Amino acid sequence: MRFTSPTNVVVLDADLVTLPDPPRIELGAGPGGYGLAVGHVGRTEVQDAARRVSDETSRASAEETRAAWRSLDGIERYLIRLWPLDEGAA
């Protein structure tokens, strides 16, 4: 995938309630064209775990429910790779 950055910073889009300070990636090569590859692991596992948490916390306290949902953190992981493109080669 290719994208053009008008600045030297990419800010990841996120739910500001759960991630109030979304990650900012500084692009060392500055503004311009970049290649982008995104991968992830754990999607199925987190969906299965979320169903279990939902079922198990239907009668739990707010604190227990919050802790159960937080236990899902880190199950799904992402790898984002960015590299500057040679603008002369397209």
C-alpha positions in Angstrom: 0.0 0.0 0.0 1.2 3.5 -0.7 0.3 6.8 1.0 1.4 10.4 1.0 2.1 12.2 4.2 2.0 16.0 4.0 3.9 16.2 7.3 6.5 14.0 9.0 4.0 12.6 11.6 1.3 9.9 11.4 -1.2 9.7 14.2 -3.0 6.4 14.6 -6.8 6.7 14.7 -8.1 5.3 18.0 -11.1 5.3 20.3 -10.2 8.3 22.5 -12.0 6.8 25.5 -9.9 3.7 25.6 -6.7 5.3 24.1 -6.8 9.0 25.0 -3.3 9.6 23.7 -3.1 7.8 20.4 0.4 6.8 19.1 2.2 9.2 16.9 4.8 7.9 14.5 7.4 10.3 13.3 8.5 9.7 9.8 12.2 10.2 9.6 12.3 11.0 5.9 9.8 13.9 6.3 6.8 14.6 4.1 6.3 12.6 1.0 5.4 9.1 -0.3 5.6 6.1 1.9 5.0 2.4 1.6 2.8 0.9 4.3 2.3 -2.7 5.4 0.0 -3.6 8.4 -0.2 -7.0 10.0 -2.0 -8.4 13.1 -2.3 -11.5 15.2 -4.8 -12.5 17.8 -8.1 -11.3 16.3 -9.9 -14.6 16.7 -8.5 -15.1 20.2 -9.6 -11.7 21.4 -13.1 -12.2 19.9 -13.5 -15.5 21.7 -12.2 -14.0 24.9 -14.5 -11.0 24.6 -17.5 -13.4 24.3 -16.4 -15.2 27.5 -15.8 -11.9 29.4 -19.3 -10.7 28.3 -20.9 -13.9 29.5 -18.9 -14.0 32.8 -19.5 -10.4 33.8 -23.2 -10.1 33.2 -23.7 -10.0 37.0 -20.3 -8.8 38.1 -19.4 -5.6 39.9 -18.2 -2.7 37.8 -14.6 -3.2 39.2 -14.7 -6.9 38.3 -16.1 -6.1 34.8 -13.5 -3.5 34.2 -10.7 -5.9 35.2 -12.1 -8.6 33.0 -12.1 -6.4 30.0 -8.6 -5.1 30.7 -7.4 -8.7 30.8 -7.9 -8.7 27.0 -5.2 -6.0 26.5 -2.3 -7.4 24.4 -4.1 -10.4 23.0 -4.5 -8.7 19.6 -1.2 -7.2 18.4 -0.3 -5.1 15.3 2.8 -4.6 13.3 3.0 -1.4 11.2 5.8 -1.0 8.7 6.5 2.3 6.9 9.3 3.1 4.5 10.0 6.1 2.3 9.4 5.6 -1.4 11.7 6.8 -4.1 9.5 9.5 -5.7 11.2 9.1 -9.0 10.1 5.4 -9.2 6.4 5.1 -9.6 
